[in-house]
Amino acid sequence: MAQYIIYFNQQWVGDHPEEWFIPRGPLSRTVVAEMEAAGVVVFAGGLEEEIEAAFGFDESGNEGGPITTNGEFIGGMTIIDVATDEEAKMWGAKVAVACGWPQEVRKFKE
């Protein structure tokens, strides 16, 4: 078994009317419930959407130590523990369909 992260960049969501988003929450929760029933979900959750609430650190070129930088536009993530790349791709595709925007799937190094 290996762990994978399924995530999206908030900028991939695009501009949609509020009505478009209404069914996305229930669809996404259904996929997470399906993952839980299959015993593959380690963690699933959305992140704070306001980029001003996110922060990072960068020490490049700063003799005084790390500096605070703007955060990345990561919108949400799910960590799964599955046997194959194909299974990880399948879950990533289900999340993408439920959310209505692209997802990226990456395997954690062993």
FENZI-V106146 format. One record per residue. N is the residue number from 0. OMEGA is omega in whole degrees, 0 to 359 (NA if undefined). Layout:
BEGIN
n:N omega:OMEGA
n:N omega:OMEGA
END
This chain:
BEGIN
n:0 omega:179
n:1 omega:178
n:2 omega:179
n:3 omega:172
n:4 omega:174
n:5 omega:183
n:6 omega:176
n:7 omega:175
n:8 omega:183
n:9 omega:180
n:10 omega:178
n:11 omega:185
n:12 omega:180
n:13 omega:180
n:14 omega:180
n:15 omega:174
n:16 omega:182
n:17 omega:181
n:18 omega:181
n:19 omega:184
n:20 omega:187
n:21 omega:181
n:22 omega:185
n:23 omega:179
n:24 omega:178
n:25 omega:179
n:26 omega:180
n:27 omega:179
n:28 omega:177
n:29 omega:179
n:30 omega:179
n:31 omega:177
n:32 omega:177
n:33 omega:177
n:34 omega:179
n:35 omega:179
n:36 omega:179
n:37 omega:179
n:38 omega:183
n:39 omega:185
n:40 omega:174
n:41 omega:180
n:42 omega:173
n:43 omega:177
n:44 omega:175
n:45 omega:179
n:46 omega:176
n:47 omega:185
n:48 omega:183
n:49 omega:183
n:50 omega:178
n:51 omega:179
n:52 omega:180
n:53 omega:178
n:54 omega:178
n:55 omega:181
n:56 omega:181
n:57 omega:180
n:58 omega:184
n:59 omega:176
n:60 omega:182
n:61 omega:181
n:62 omega:181
n:63 omega:181
n:64 omega:183
n:65 omega:174
n:66 omega:177
n:67 omega:179
n:68 omega:174
n:69 omega:179
n:70 omega:176
n:71 omega:182
n:72 omega:178
n:73 omega:186
n:74 omega:181
n:75 omega:181
n:76 omega:176
n:77 omega:175
n:78 omega:181
n:79 omega:178
n:80 omega:185
n:81 omega:186
n:82 omega:188
n:83 omega:173
n:84 omega:182
n:85 omega:179
n:86 omega:177
n:87 omega:178
n:88 omega:180
n:89 omega:179
n:90 omega:177
n:91 omega:178
n:92 omega:179
n:93 omega:178
n:94 omega:180
n:95 omega:179
n:96 omega:181
n:97 omega:182
n:98 omega:182
n:99 omega:176
n:100 omega:186
n:101 omega:174
n:102 omega:173
n:103 omega:179
n:104 omega:178
n:105 omega:178
n:106 omega:173
n:107 omega:177
n:108 omega:180
n:109 omega:NA
END
